[in-house]
Every structure is written in C-alpha cells, then in structure tokens.
C-alpha cells in the first residue's frame, strides 16, 4: 500500500527541539490500487461432474461468476470442450473461458485441469483530510480527493482485471474523432447538414450569404 508520509506538528517539534526551522515536511506519494489474482484448481475425470464443477466455480468466484477467468487444460479435445460448455452453461462468460492443449498433470492423460482465476482489487489507504491539509494558508487537498476516487473505484469495479487493461473495447482514433469539430470550425455548419432553425446559412466569418 502506498501512503502519504506525514509528520504531526507535535511530533515534529520533539524531533527538532534544537532546530531553527519549524516547517513540517510533507512528502506526497501517489496512491494506487493493488490488483492481485487468486487461482483455484480443480481436476476432472469426466464432463459429468457438473455439480462438483459448479460448486468449484461459485467458491472460486465468491458468488461472482462474471469476474471469473477460467482455463481448461488437457490432452483430450472432446473432454476439454465438453467441460468448457458446462462452464459456460453454469454462468461464466464465454469470452473469459479458454482452452490449452497440454498435460493436465504429471502422468495424467485422461483428465482436465480447470484453473479459475478471480482478481481482487485492494483500495489504497487514504489519509484523513486533517493529515494532508488544507492549512490556513493553502487549499491543496487533492491527494485526499484523488485517493478517495481510487478507493471507490476499487470497491465498485465488477472485474478488477479490467483495471490492468481493457481488451473488450479497442482504442479509439482521437484524430478521426476530432474531424467533425475541425469541419465545424472551418465551415460553420456540420458537414452534410444545414444550420439549425430557419435562418440562412452563414460563412465562417458569420456574415449572411447573398443570392
């Protein structure tokens, strides 16, 4: 956990009893959310152990199947895909289920290993407002407000794995998204549309056109 180093005025006075300077030293450190994965492993010998599989997934996800990331490992493609179908039917999102063609364990050829990962987000420890300011002569209390935002985000996010990187939504082209604004500033009206209301179109300088 990252915290802000703060010295209380009374403690600072004891530390600097013989010092000439009495100004408190505050070293700000950016707060951060700690995201950690927790993995659970289950070995299945057949696709018919659905009740055991469901209990395992609910325990691993702590009741949040939408936050689970499941990997099915085994050498038998039919068994792997049957287990994946059962996992999807239980409630795990299909996009968060993947299969790996590899031995499930040492000497295990007729079984599959189900690895369920649930990410946990731990909010930063936010210092109280009195410990970071504002003082009588300043209004700088952004560290507390920013830390509160991060703490709320960590407690409200459905799948903390999204905090590490969003793979569902591709990155947008900012330059292309800004083209309508550039056209509007250049021509005065959006491209392909007329001006609002019944007024005559105007040029970029705002004067009315003549016919």
C-alpha positions in Angstrom: 0.0 0.0 0.0 1.2 3.5 -0.8 0.7 6.1 1.8 1.5 9.8 2.3 4.3 10.4 4.7 3.1 13.0 7.3 4.7 14.4 10.4 2.3 15.8 13.0 3.3 19.2 14.4 3.8 17.9 18.0 6.0 15.0 16.9 8.0 17.3 14.6 8.6 19.7 17.5 10.0 16.9 19.6 12.2 15.7 16.7 13.5 19.2 16.0 13.8 20.6 19.6 17.1 22.2 18.7 16.4 23.1 15.1 15.9 26.6 13.8 13.4 25.6 11.1 10.0 24.5 12.2 8.3 23.9 8.9 6.7 20.5 8.5 7.9 18.3 5.7 5.2 16.5 3.7 6.3 14.0 1.1 3.3 13.2 -1.2 3.2 9.7 -2.7 0.7 8.8 -5.4 -1.9 6.4 -4.1 -2.5 3.3 -6.2 -5.0 0.3 -6.4 -3.4 -3.1 -5.7 -4.8 -5.8 -8.0 -3.9 -9.4 -7.2 -5.1 -12.7 -8.8 -6.2 -15.7 -6.8 -6.1 -19.0 -8.6 -8.1 -22.1 -7.8 -7.5 -25.5 -9.4 -9.9 -28.5 -10.0 -9.1 -31.8 -11.7 -12.0 -33.5 -13.5 -12.0 -37.0 -15.0 -15.2 -36.7 -16.9 -17.7 -34.0 -18.1 -20.4 -35.5 -16.0 -19.1 -34.0 -12.8 -21.1 -30.8 -13.3 -22.3 -30.4 -9.7 -18.7 -30.6 -8.5 -17.7 -28.1 -11.2 -20.5 -25.7 -10.3 -19.6 -25.7 -6.6 -15.9 -25.1 -7.5 -16.7 -22.1 -9.7 -19.0 -20.5 -7.2 -16.4 -20.9 -4.5 -13.6 -19.6 -6.7 -15.6 -16.6 -7.8 -17.1 -15.9 -4.4 -20.5 -15.7 -6.0 -19.3 -13.5 -8.9 -19.2 -15.8 -11.9 -18.9 -12.7 -14.2 -15.5 -11.9 -12.7 -14.0 -15.4 -13.2 -11.3 -16.2 -15.8 -11.2 -19.9 -16.5 -8.6 -22.0 -18.4 -9.3 -25.7 -19.2 -6.0 -27.7 -19.7 -6.0 -31.2 -21.1 -4.9 -33.5 -23.9 -8.4 -34.7 -24.9 -10.1 -32.1 -27.1 -13.5 -33.7 -26.6 -13.3 -33.6 -22.9 -11.9 -30.1 -22.9 -14.7 -28.7 -25.0 -17.4 -30.6 -23.0 -16.1 -29.1 -19.8 -15.9 -25.6 -21.4 -19.6 -26.0 -22.5 -20.5 -26.9 -18.9 -18.6 -23.9 -17.5 -20.4 -21.5 -19.9 -23.8 -23.1 -19.1 -23.1 -22.5 -15.3 -22.7 -18.8 -15.9 -19.1 -17.9 -16.8 -18.8 -15.5 -19.8 -17.7 -17.4 -22.9 -15.1 -14.7 -23.7 -13.4 -15.5 -20.3 -13.0 -19.2 -21.0 -10.0 -20.6 -22.9 -8.5 -24.0 -23.5 -5.0 -25.2 -23.6 -3.7 -28.4 -25.2 -1.3 -29.6 -22.6 -1.0 -32.3 -20.0 -3.2 -31.7 -17.0 -0.6 -33.0 -14.7 2.3 -35.4 -14.4 1.1 -38.7 -15.9 -2.5 -37.5 -16.2 -3.7 -38.1 -19.8 -7.4 -38.7 -19.3 -8.3 -35.8 -17.1 -8.6 -32.0 -17.4 -7.4 -29.3 -15.1 -9.7 -26.3 -14.6 -7.9 -23.2 -13.4 -10.3 -20.4 -12.2 -8.7 -17.0 -11.5 -10.5 -14.3 -9.6 -8.9 -10.9 -9.4 -9.2 -8.8 -6.2 -8.8 -5.0 -6.0 -7.5 -3.6 -2.8 -8.2 0.2 -2.3 -5.4 2.5 -1.2 -5.3 3.6 2.4 -6.4 7.2 2.2 -5.1 9.6 4.9 -7.7 11.8 6.6 -8.2 15.3 5.4 -6.8 16.8 8.6 -3.5 14.9 7.9 -3.0 16.3 4.4 -4.4 19.8 4.6 -5.6 22.3 3.8 -3.8 24.5 6.2 -4.7 28.1 7.0 -2.7 29.5 4.0 -3.3 26.9 1.3 -6.1 24.9 -0.3 -4.1 21.9 -1.6 -6.0 18.8 -0.6 -6.0 16.9 -3.9 -4.2 13.8 -2.6 -7.2 13.0 -0.4 -9.8 13.5 -3.1 -7.8 11.5 -5.7 -7.3 8.7 -3.2 -11.0 8.6 -2.4 -11.8 8.3 -6.1 -9.4 5.3 -6.4 -10.8 3.7 -3.3 -14.3 4.0 -4.6 -13.3 2.6 -8.0 -11.5 -0.4 -6.4 -14.7 -1.2 -4.3 -17.2 -0.8 -7.2 -15.5 -2.4 -10.2 -17.1 -5.7 -11.2 -14.0 -7.4 -12.6 -10.7 -5.9 -11.2 -8.9 -7.5 -14.1 -10.2 -4.6 -16.2 -8.0 -2.2 -14.2 -5.0 -3.9 -15.6 -6.1 -3.4 -19.2 -9.3 -3.2 -21.2 -9.3 -5.8 -24.1 -13.0 -5.6 -24.8 -13.1 -2.1 -26.2 -10.4 -1.2 -28.8 -8.5 2.1 -28.6 -10.2 4.9 -30.4 -8.7 7.1 -33.1 -8.6 10.6 -31.5 -7.7 12.4 -34.6 -10.6 10.9 -36.5 -13.0 11.6 -33.7 -12.0 15.3 -33.8 -12.7 15.7 -37.5 -16.3 16.9 -37.0 -15.1 19.7 -34.7 -12.5 20.7 -37.3 -15.1 20.8 -40.0 -17.5 22.8 -37.9 -14.9 25.4 -37.1 -13.9 25.6 -40.7 -17.2 25.7 -42.5 -19.5 27.0 -39.7 -22.0 24.1 -40.1 -21.6 20.3 -39.7 -20.8 18.5 -43.0 -23.9 17.3 -44.7 -26.3 19.2 -42.5 -27.9 22.6 -42.5 -27.9 25.3 -39.8 -30.4 24.9 -37.0 -33.7 26.8 -37.3 -34.9 28.7 -40.3 -32.1 31.1 -40.6 -29.9 31.4 -43.7 -26.6 29.7 -43.8 -23.6 31.7 -42.7 -20.0 31.8 -43.7 -17.1 31.2 -41.3 -17.0 34.9 -40.5 -20.7 34.9 -39.5 -22.0 37.1 -42.4 -25.1 36.0 -44.3 -24.6 34.8 -47.9 -26.4 36.6 -50.7 -28.1 35.1 -53.6 
